Amino acid sequence: MKSDKRRIIFSNYDDVANPAYGGGGARAIHEVAKRLAKESDVTVITGTYPGAVDTVIDGVRYERIGTYAFGPKLGQLIYSLLLPFVAWRKSFDVWYESLTPPFSCSFLPIFARGPVVALVHMLSGEDMWRKYRLPFHLAERVGLRLYRRFVVLSDAVASQVRRSNPGADIVVIPNGVDMPQEPAQPETGKHVLFIGRTEVDQKGLDLLVSAWSSVASRVSVPLLIAGDGQATESRRLKEIVDGSGCADSIRLVGHVTGAEKDSLFRDAALVAIPSRFETFSMVALEAFSYGLPVVAFDILNTGWFPDEAAIRIDLFDTVSFGKAIVSLLDDPDRRRRMGAAARESVRHYDWDGIAERYIRHADLVTGTL
């Protein structure tokens, strides 16, 4: 029997359980999708990986496409090539396509039999150009013109999109966060925390280790690096740490979830975000929700970080990054003040409110509002 519910599809190569990635975009999509699934028929189409099966999680149907036989990077490319053909067969009311590296764009709007909204968790063209010296950024600029509608995470990303597609219908809906009932106490924190995917270049882990090595002799707490990623990246990170001269003050924690992740945030004095490239830092949002100050580089998409809650450092100045960490560690009262401001600044980012904005957007796209 055909359902009368609105049919919503999200597509994203990544998945919260994908051992190679499991990034913030995948978590954000699931948080929104499970809330939309209360009133709509919601499907998330992801790539595959060892152990992945079609399943239903929190009322959301997950479908896997592609192959993992050649590893995650080639699997991501195959996923992008297959997605338009999957879209050709699907019936839906609105499709949110999370733009996927390396090209960020696909030909989905041409093949799909309904409205496709580009969901911009990441415009990766410039980062791919920087890493591989191949013109992914040029393909991205052309590809963005295929889309009529966009959901982006910040005004800065909206401006990026509009440069390639001036006539686009762009709506800003940030990611959300589950606010902990009680904040952390950064003034008594026991470590400096990095948490996220261990992709050395994008996440700036080499920069973080360099910054830490410049000040390790002056601090009495360790640096904890939590998260995982591709095996090659994890090996590279370990080599960087082992060669830093301060490996005894750096702990590689690995993948964390649930109570262990909560404990890492609660015991932190501050959170370090040394990324070279971000579209919207879920880690920063989580740190602020716990009432923790952040030290980050002043890249394009950290502009939403509240000045009273974060220290932004000139691009990739690792010496200044290290000094900023020390200045906060030496001033517990400042950490407490910044943490309080941080928590207050993100109260309106609750996931229920963010999901309501997606519902209103879907109403507009489908003409039901």
Backbone hydrogen bonds, N-H to C=O, Kabsch-Sander energy under -0.5 kcal/mol:
donor,donor_aa,acceptor,acceptor_aa,energy
6,R,39,E,-0.5
8,I,6,R,-0.7
8,I,41,D,-2.7
9,I,94,V,-2.1
10,F,43,T,-2.8
11,S,96,Y,-2.3
12,N,45,I,-2.6
18,N,15,D,-2.0
21,Y,18,N,-0.8
27,R,23,G,-1.6
28,A,24,G,-2.6
29,I,25,G,-2.4
30,H,26,A,-2.0
31,E,27,R,-2.3
32,V,28,A,-2.2
33,A,29,I,-3.2
34,K,30,H,-2.6
35,R,31,E,-0.8
35,R,32,V,-0.6
36,L,32,V,-2.3
37,A,33,A,-2.0
38,K,35,R,-1.1
39,E,36,L,-1.6
40,S,36,L,-1.9
41,D,6,R,-3.0
42,V,40,S,-0.8
43,T,8,I,-2.3
44,V,61,R,-3.0
45,I,10,F,-2.9
46,T,44,V,-0.6
46,T,63,E,-2.6
47,G,13,Y,-1.8
48,T,65,I,-0.6
52,A,49,Y,-2.6
55,T,62,Y,-1.7
57,I,60,V,-2.8
60,V,57,I,-2.2
61,R,42,V,-2.2
62,Y,55,T,-3.7
63,E,44,V,-2.5
63,E,61,R,-0.5
65,I,46,T,-2.0
71,G,68,Y,-2.0
75,G,71,G,-1.9
76,Q,72,P,-2.1
77,L,73,K,-1.5
78,I,74,L,-2.6
79,Y,75,G,-2.4
80,S,76,Q,-1.9
81,L,77,L,-1.8
82,L,78,I,-2.2
83,L,79,Y,-2.1
85,F,82,L,-0.8
86,V,82,L,-1.8
87,A,83,L,-2.6
88,W,84,P,-1.6
89,R,85,F,-0.8
89,R,86,V,-0.8
90,K,86,V,-0.8
90,K,87,A,-0.6
93,D,7,R,-2.7
94,V,7,R,-1.5
95,W,115,P,-2.2
96,Y,9,I,-3.4
97,E,95,W,-0.7
97,E,117,V,-2.8
98,S,11,S,-2.8
98,S,96,Y,-0.7
99,L,97,E,-0.6
99,L,119,L,-1.8
104,S,100,T,-1.9
110,I,107,F,-1.2
111,F,107,F,-1.4
112,A,108,L,-3.0
113,R,87,A,-0.7
117,V,95,W,-3.5
118,A,116,V,-0.5
118,A,149,R,-2.5
119,L,97,E,-3.1
119,L,117,V,-0.6
120,V,118,A,-0.8
120,V,151,V,-2.8
121,H,119,L,-1.3
124,S,122,M,-0.8
128,M,124,S,-2.9
129,W,125,G,-2.4
130,R,126,E,-2.4
131,K,127,D,-2.1
132,Y,128,M,-2.8
133,R,129,W,-2.0
136,F,134,L,-2.7
137,H,125,G,-0.6
138,L,135,P,-0.5
139,A,135,P,-1.6
140,E,136,F,-2.2
141,R,137,H,-1.8
142,V,138,L,-1.7
143,G,139,A,-2.7
144,L,140,E,-2.4
145,R,142,V,-1.2
146,L,143,G,-1.9
147,Y,144,L,-1.1
149,R,116,V,-0.6
150,F,169,D,-2.7
151,V,118,A,-2.7
152,V,171,V,-2.4
153,L,120,V,-0.7
158,A,154,S,-1.9
159,S,155,D,-2.1
160,Q,156,A,-1.6
161,V,157,V,-2.6
162,R,158,A,-2.5
163,R,159,S,-1.3
164,S,160,Q,-0.8
164,S,161,V,-0.9
165,N,161,V,-2.3
168,A,165,N,-1.9
169,D,148,R,-2.9
170,I,168,A,-0.9
171,V,150,F,-2.3
173,I,152,V,-2.8
173,I,171,V,-0.7
177,V,349,Y,-2.1
179,M,177,V,-0.8
184,A,290,Y,-3.3
185,Q,266,R,-0.8
188,T,185,Q,-2.2
189,G,186,P,-1.6
190,K,267,D,-3.4
191,H,267,D,-0.9
192,V,222,P,-2.4
193,L,270,L,-2.2
194,F,224,L,-2.8
196,G,226,A,-2.1
198,T,228,D,-1.1
199,E,197,R,-1.9
200,V,198,T,-0.8
203,K,199,E,-2.4
204,G,200,V,-0.7
204,G,201,D,-0.8
205,L,200,V,-1.4
206,D,200,V,-0.6
208,L,204,G,-2.3
209,V,205,L,-2.3
210,S,206,D,-2.0
211,A,207,L,-2.7
212,W,208,L,-2.9
213,S,209,V,-2.5
214,S,210,S,-1.1
215,V,212,W,-1.5
216,A,212,W,-1.7
218,R,215,V,-2.6
219,V,216,A,-1.1
223,L,249,S,-2.7
224,L,192,V,-3.1
224,L,222,P,-0.6
225,I,223,L,-0.5
225,I,251,R,-3.0
226,A,194,F,-3.1
226,A,224,L,-0.7
227,G,254,G,-2.0
230,Q,20,A,-0.6
234,S,230,Q,-2.3
235,R,231,A,-2.4
236,R,232,T,-2.0
237,L,233,E,-2.6
238,K,234,S,-2.2
239,E,235,R,-2.1
240,I,236,R,-2.1
241,V,237,L,-2.6
242,D,238,K,-3.0
243,G,239,E,-1.7
244,S,241,V,-1.6
249,S,246,C,-2.1
250,I,247,A,-1.5
251,R,223,L,-2.9
253,V,225,I,-2.4
253,V,251,R,-0.8
254,G,225,I,-0.9
260,E,257,T,-1.2
261,K,257,T,-1.2
262,D,258,G,-2.4
263,S,259,A,-2.3
264,L,260,E,-1.9
265,F,261,K,-2.0
266,R,262,D,-2.6
267,D,263,S,-1.9
268,A,265,F,-1.5
269,A,191,H,-3.1
270,L,191,H,-0.7
271,V,293,P,-2.3
272,A,193,L,-2.7
273,I,295,V,-3.0
276,R,202,Q,-2.6
277,F,202,Q,-1.3
282,M,280,F,-0.9
285,L,281,S,-1.7
286,E,282,M,-2.5
287,A,283,V,-3.0
288,F,284,A,-2.8
289,S,285,L,-2.0
290,Y,286,E,-1.5
291,G,288,F,-1.3
292,L,287,A,-2.1
294,V,309,A,-1.6
295,V,271,V,-2.1
296,A,311,I,-2.5
297,F,273,I,-1.0
298,D,313,I,-3.0
299,I,297,F,-2.2
302,T,299,I,-1.8
303,G,300,L,-1.0
305,F,302,T,-1.7
309,A,306,P,-1.9
310,A,306,P,-1.2
311,I,294,V,-2.6
312,R,310,A,-0.6
313,I,296,A,-2.8
313,I,311,I,-0.5
317,D,314,D,-2.0
318,T,316,F,-1.4
321,F,317,D,-2.0
322,G,318,T,-2.5
323,K,319,V,-2.2
324,A,320,S,-2.3
325,I,321,F,-1.9
326,V,322,G,-2.2
327,S,323,K,-2.7
328,L,324,A,-1.7
329,L,325,I,-2.5
330,D,326,V,-2.4
331,D,328,L,-1.4
335,R,331,D,-1.9
336,R,332,P,-2.2
337,R,333,D,-2.3
338,M,334,R,-2.9
339,G,335,R,-2.5
340,A,336,R,-2.1
341,A,337,R,-2.1
342,A,338,M,-2.4
343,R,339,G,-2.3
344,E,340,A,-1.9
345,S,341,A,-1.7
346,V,342,A,-0.7
346,V,343,R,-0.8
347,R,344,E,-1.0
349,Y,346,V,-1.8
350,D,347,R,-0.6
351,W,177,V,-0.7
354,I,350,D,-1.8
355,A,351,W,-2.8
356,E,352,D,-1.8
357,R,353,G,-1.4
358,Y,354,I,-1.5
359,I,355,A,-2.2
360,R,356,E,-2.3
361,H,357,R,-2.1
362,A,358,Y,-2.9
363,D,359,I,-2.1
364,L,360,R,-1.9
365,V,361,H,-2.5
366,T,362,A,-2.4
367,G,363,D,-0.7
367,G,364,L,-0.6
368,T,363,D,-2.3
369,L,363,D,-1.1
